[in-house]
Amino acid sequence: MSTVNSDLALFLKSSEEILGGENVLSIRNQGLSNILKFSVDWRKKFFGKPLAVCFPNSSSQVSELVKLADKFNVPLIAQGGNTGLSGGATPSNDISQVVISMSRMNSIRSIDIVNKSLTVESGCSLRKLQDFAKNSSLLFPLDISSREDATIGGILATNAGGLSVLRYGSARDLCFGLEVVLSDGKIWNGLKSLKKDNSGYSLKNLFIGSEGTLGIITAASMCLYSEVLDRETYFVITRDITATVAVYNELQKIVNDNLTAFEFMSSDAIDLVMRYFPNRVPNFIGNIKSKIISIVELPRTNLYKDECLTERFEQLISSGIVFKWGFCKNKQATKLWALREAITYASAENGQQVKNDLSLPRSSISDFVTSVRKSILPKYPRVSLINFGHIGDGNLHFNVSPFFNEAFQKKEDRWKAHEVFLKKYEEKIRKDINDLVVDFSGSVSAEHGIGQLRREENIRLKSDVEINLMRGIKQYFDPKGIMNPGKLI
């Protein structure tokens, strides 16, 4: 503890008095190994060495901790389920940083069935919220593969999107209001549940997507929908991404923009799942070598006729746009979604990749993909492009995987090779791809956030005017720079 100065020691002592000693993990008392899981991101790319991890159980306790941090200039990193993919909730190696785990703040405070809203604490898992809504015959539509662990606070802090953005929007669109602890410890209570409130600046929208750099979200009022009791799911196999976008456009015409999801997966993404989770690849899709498979989901309503979809699919087959399609019964639909969600976990098993979370106008997707292939593959012939994501909202998870078609005797050998490759080429590849994103009027972060991973590139790509505005906002809300430093901006 010789590296911990007197101010930090006082912060720790005071934190233990506020929370109880059992709710403060510190290197001093428990050692680094006991706080390791709070120090490493989900991908195991970013590692930190925080002074401590604190576990408040109320907004008032968070407020007291932040007041201490403000007094002793202690940087704070709010952390939910630690499922982020950009290192936004991971501390740095600065021994003075303290992680504020929201895991004990996991209650659902209230539900208004008539207003279709509920108020939930930020440490509540997405799964718990979804199940609670379902028990009231309502739907919280945002869904991501990490639903068991991802928390509402983290989802809002990154403005997460997920599988149903096409119909319901992202986290921002599903949030009525927030409760936030500011950098001086004051609590802003903006927990209204109103569809319309035009009484001033939209403060909640400053905090949503801010990755904990302006304040700590402690609770939120979220929007619910009527439960969708009956859905239809189809799989569609196309020759390339151009055909996939064409299918999306055609189907939207028929169902009057009534799609709830349109997800796509490249053949390399499917191959990745086959290597690590072969039972997740359903037999009924057949051989999709060098093709793209999409999941199409929509609620069963009176806005369209089944025969119209069938007729249009057959026309698309005749025109050569669609290679194969099929209607999925309940178990088949479950298997298809399990395949889609397995891609992220298979990627983690395979080793480090150059991760990209891109947003593009749908009209530009095809030309963008072609441009990336022309730019990246000749320079790096030993990589493959693992492309999947949400075609309906223009969000591509376009990841670059080194040595994809090469065998390694041991997993450790492959991981080491990936690590060496990324250390040498990751930033070059990311820069090349991001420059193309800007050329096509896109964004380098669609739903995963900026965090540590994209911070330098985000600053490089934005205009001076935009960066200065963002820094001005940061300076106003966090003048001492103690709220999640080194992230976003």
C-alpha positions, -999 to 999 in steps of 0.1 A, spaced: 0 0 0 30 23 -1 18 35 -36 -15 47 -21 -13 83 -8 -31 97 22 -61 111 2 -67 76 -14 -64 60 20 -90 85 34 -113 78 5 -111 41 12 -117 45 49 -147 68 43 -161 45 16 -161 16 41 -179 37 66 -206 45 41 -210 11 25 -197 -13 52 -164 -29 48 -178 -60 31 -190 -38 2 -156 -24 -6 -130 -46 -22 -95 -32 -23 -60 -43 -32 -51 -34 4 -76 -59 20 -84 -85 -7 -55 -83 -32 -56 -78 -69 -68 -113 -77 -102 -107 -60 -110 -77 -80 -97 -91 -113 -131 -97 -129 -139 -60 -124 -105 -50 -140 -108 -68 -173 -132 -62 -202 -153 -91 -217 -130 -95 -246 -99 -96 -223 -83 -69 -244 -82 -41 -218 -67 -47 -183 -67 -23 -154 -55 -21 -118 -81 -2 -98 -76 8 -62 -109 -6 -52 -144 -18 -62 -173 -3 -43 -208 -17 -42 -235 9 -33 -271 -2 -29 -288 31 -34 -286 64 -52 -278 82 -20 -248 59 -14 -236 66 -49 -240 103 -42 -219 100 -10 -192 81 -29 -191 107 -56 -189 135 -31 -159 117 -16 -143 113 -50 -149 150 -57 -132 159 -24 -102 136 -29 -99 138 -67 -105 100 -71 -115 89 -107 -146 67 -108 -156 41 -133 -192 30 -132 -197 -6 -141 -227 -27 -148 -225 -63 -162 -191 -56 -177 -203 -70 -211 -191 -40 -232 -170 -45 -263 -150 -13 -263 -134 -11 -229 -157 17 -217 -162 2 -182 -127 -10 -177 -103 9 -154 -68 19 -165 -36 10 -148 -39 42 -127 -39 28 -92 -60 57 -80 -91 47 -100 -121 32 -83 -148 10 -99 -184 16 -88 -202 -16 -94 -240 -12 -98 -247 -49 -91 -265 -43 -58 -288 -16 -74 -309 -41 -93 -345 -34 -83 -375 -26 -104 -390 3 -85 -424 5 -101 -445 -3 -132 -473 17 -147 -493 -8 -169 -517 19 -182 -488 42 -192 -467 12 -204 -436 23 -184 -415 11 -156 -388 26 -134 -357 4 -129 -324 7 -111 -293 8 -133 -279 -25 -121 -309 -45 -131 -301 -70 -158 -319 -68 -192 -332 -103 -187 -348 -94 -154 -365 -64 -169 -377 -84 -199 -392 -111 -177 -408 -86 -154 -425 -69 -183 -436 -102 -198 -452 -112 -164 -474 -81 -169 -482 -91 -205 -460 -63 -218 -428 -62 -238 -395 -45 -233 -383 -49 -269 -346 -41 -267 -326 -74 -269 -290 -83 -271 -271 -116 -267 -256 -106 -234 -291 -101 -219 -283 -123 -188 -255 -100 -176 -259 -67 -194 -275 -40 -172 -299 -12 -180 -273 14 -168 -247 1 -192 -272 -3 -220 -282 34 -216 -246 46 -211 -237 31 -245 -271 37 -262 -272 0 -271 -292 -11 -300 -296 -49 -305 -319 -71 -325 -351 -50 -327 -339 -15 -334 -356 -17 -368 -390 -15 -352 -385 -2 -317 -354 20 -318 -323 19 -296 -320 25 -259 -324 62 -263 -357 57 -280 -370 35 -252 -360 58 -223 -385 83 -208 -362 97 -182 -332 92 -159 -319 96 -124 -282 106 -125 -256 113 -98 -235 143 -111 -198 147 -106 -203 168 -74 -226 142 -59 -258 160 -65 -287 138 -78 -307 149 -108 -341 133 -108 -355 133 -143 -376 101 -139 -407 113 -157 -426 89 -179 -438 112 -206 -441 108 -243 -439 145 -247 -419 170 -226 -407 201 -245 -399 222 -214 -362 227 -221 -330 210 -232 -332 172 -233 -308 165 -205 -314 128 -205 -300 126 -240 -267 140 -229 -262 112 -204 -275 84 -227 -245 73 -248 -221 93 -227 -204 62 -212 -204 74 -177 -182 104 -186 -207 130 -174 -224 113 -145 -235 80 -131 -270 67 -142 -286 52 -111 -322 46 -124 -343 50 -155 -379 52 -166 -383 29 -196 -409 25 -223 -429 -8 -227 -450 -21 -255 -478 -45 -259 -466 -81 -260 -462 -96 -294 -478 -130 -290 -472 -144 -325 -442 -138 -347 -432 -151 -381 -396 -159 -389 -380 -167 -422 -345 -174 -434 -333 -161 -467 -300 -170 -484 -286 -146 -510 -256 -145 -532 -240 -113 -517 -247 -82 -497 -262 -63 -526 -289 -90 -530 -295 -90 -492 -302 -52 -492 -325 -57 -522 -345 -84 -504 -348 -61 -474 -362 -33 -496 -387 -56 -513 -400 -71 -481 -405 -37 -465 -428 -27 -494 -450 -58 -488 -452 -56 -450 -456 -18 -448 -424 -13 -428 -437 -39 -403 -404 -59 -399 -391 -63 -364 -357 -77 -374 -336 -83 -404 -302 -98 -394 -275 -110 -418 -246 -134 -414 -218 -139 -439 -206 -175 -447 -173 -168 -428 -194 -159 -397 -213 -192 -400 -180 -211 -405 -167 -195 -373 -197 -208 -353 -193 -242 -370 -158 -245 -356 -166 -238 -320 -203 -244 -316 -213 -268 -344 -246 -277 -327 -257 -240 -332 -257 -243 -370 -291 -257 -380 -291 -284 -407 -321 -269 -425 -302 -239 -439 -281 -263 -460 -248 -253 -477 -243 -215 -477 -207 -214 -489 -198 -179 -501 -234 -167 -495 -252 -147 -469 -280 -159 -447 -305 -135 -432 -331 -138 -405 -364 -120 -412 -388 -115 -384 -422 -98 -382 -453 -99 -361 -483 -117 -375 -508 -90 -383 -535 -82 -408 -513 -58 -426 -501 -85 -450 -509 -119 -464 -487 -149 -462 -492 -157 -498 -478 -122 -508 -446 -130 -491 -444 -165 -506 -451 -151 -540 -424 -124 -536 -398 -149 -523 -404 -171 -553 -401 -141 -577 -368 -132 -561 -356 -168 -566 -365 -166 -602 -347 -133 -607 -315 -148 -591 -315 -125 -561 -325 -152 -536 -308 -186 -536 -331 -202 -510 -357 -192 -484 -379 -209 -458 -405 -203 -432 -393 -213 -397 -415 -230 -372 -410 -222 -335 -381 -246 -329 -364 -237 -362 -367 -200 -354 -351 -206 -320 -322 -224 -336 -318 -197 -362 -316 -170 -335 -292 -192 -315 -269 -193 -346 -269 -155 -348 -261 -150 -312 -233 -176 -312 -212 -155 -336 -200 -132 -308 -191 -161 -286 -174 -180 -314 -153 -149 -322 -142 -148 -285 -131 -184 -287 -112 -178 -320 -90 -151 -306 -86 -113 -309 -100 -96 -340 -100 -61 -353 -135 -53 -341 -157 -28 -360 -192 -16 -351 -202 5 -381 -233 24 -391 -240 32 -427 -269 44 -449 -284 12 -463 -280 26 -498 -242 26 -493 -237 -8 -477 -229 -27 -508 -204 -3 -522 -188 1 -488 -183 -37 -484 -168 -39 -519 -144 -10 -510 -133 -26 -477 -125 -59 -495 -105 -40 -521 -86 -21 -495 -80 -47 -468 -76 -81 -485 -47 -73 -509 -27 -57 -480 -35 -85 -455 -41 -117 -475 -41 -139 -444 -72 -123 -429 -109 -130 -434 -138 -105 -430 -164 -117 -405 -194 -96 -415 -227 -98 -397 -252 -75 -381 -284 -56 -385 -290 -49 -422 -323 -31 -414 -307 -3 -395 -274 -2 -414 -253 -16 -386 -224 -39 -397 -202 -58 -372 -174 -60 -398 -146 -78 -380 -112 -87 -394 -99 -121 -383 -63 -130 -389 -51 -165 -399 -88 -176 -403 -80 -204 -427 -48 -215 -410 -45 -244 -385 -28 -242 -352 -19 -271 -330 -29 -254 -298 -54 -227 -289 -26 -208 -271 -6 -207 -303 -35 -192 -323 -42 -166 -296 -5 -156 -295 -4 -153 -333 -36 -131 -332 -21 -110 -305 11 -104 -324 -8 -96 -356 -31 -71 -339 -3 -54 -321 14 -47 -354 -16 -40 -377 -48 -33 -358 -46 4 -358 -36 5 -395 -65 -17 -404 -90 2 -383 -78 35 -398 -82 22 -433 -118 10 -426 -128 41 -407 -117 64 -435 -140 45 -458 -168 48 -432 -164 85 -433 -163 85 -471 -196 68 -471 -212 92 -445 -213 66 -418 -203 63 -381 -175 42 -365 -197 34 -336 -233 22 -340 -241 6 -307 -210 -7 -289 -197 27 -278 -164 45 -281 -147 35 -248 -110 30 -250 -111 11 -283 -122 39 -306 -113 70 -286 -83 81 -306 -100 74 -339 -132 91 -329 -112 123 -320 -93 120 -353 -124 117 -374 -147 143 -359 -145 180 -368 -128 205 -345 -162 221 -339 -178 189 -328 -149 179 -306 -148 213 -289 -185 211 -283 -181 177 -267 -152 188 -246 -171 218 -234 -200 196 -223 -175 173 -205 -159 203 -188 -192 217 -176 -205 184 -161 -172 170 -149 -147 199 -143 -123 178 -123 -123 150 -149 -131 122 -124 -160 106 -143 -146 77 -163 -114 94 -176 -98 83 -208 -130 72 -224 -150 86 -253 -134 121 -255 
